[in-house]
Amino acid sequence: MGNIYAASGLKSTNMQNSYGSKLGMNDVTHAAAVDNGGYTNFVRDDAGYGLGPADVLEPQ
């Protein structure tokens, strides 16, 4: 829990800080745009999002 709190403040809508200005959105507007379908580049924008980092291993 401590690591998750440090990474996101336990806010599920947390977006990686360095991407807010790049995308022109804050945590709240980004989450709303993703949820309502208004922002469609969510999968490919590389902005970290959510409670903490997720390491995904590619199949070899």
C-alpha positions in Angstrom: 0.0 0.0 0.0 2.8 2.4 0.8 4.3 2.0 -2.7 1.0 2.5 -4.4 0.3 5.6 -2.3 3.7 7.0 -3.3 3.0 6.3 -7.0 -0.5 7.7 -7.2 -1.8 9.0 -3.9 -4.3 6.1 -4.2 -6.2 7.9 -6.9 -7.3 5.6 -9.7 -7.6 8.5 -12.1 -3.9 9.5 -11.6 -2.1 10.3 -14.9 1.7 10.5 -15.0 2.6 14.1 -14.2 4.9 14.7 -17.1 2.0 13.9 -19.6 -0.5 16.5 -18.3 1.0 19.3 -20.3 1.9 17.2 -23.3 -1.7 16.1 -23.6 -3.3 19.4 -22.5 -5.3 17.6 -19.8 -5.2 17.0 -16.1 -6.1 13.8 -14.2 -9.8 14.6 -14.1 -10.3 15.7 -17.7 -8.1 12.9 -19.0 -10.2 10.3 -17.1 -13.5 11.8 -18.2 -12.3 12.0 -21.9 -11.2 8.3 -21.8 -14.4 7.2 -20.1 -16.8 9.0 -22.5 -14.9 8.0 -25.6 -13.7 11.5 -26.4 -10.1 10.6 -26.2 -9.2 7.6 -28.4 -5.4 7.5 -28.1 -5.4 6.2 -24.6 -3.7 2.9 -25.5 -0.9 4.4 -27.5 -0.1 7.7 -25.7 2.4 6.2 -23.3 1.0 8.3 -20.4 1.2 6.2 -17.2 -2.3 6.0 -15.7 -3.9 4.5 -12.6 -2.8 3.4 -9.2 0.7 2.3 -9.9 3.2 1.1 -12.5 2.3 -2.1 -14.3 5.1 -4.2 -15.8 3.9 -6.1 -18.8 6.1 -8.8 -20.2 5.9 -9.4 -23.9 5.7 -13.1 -24.9 9.0 -14.4 -26.1 
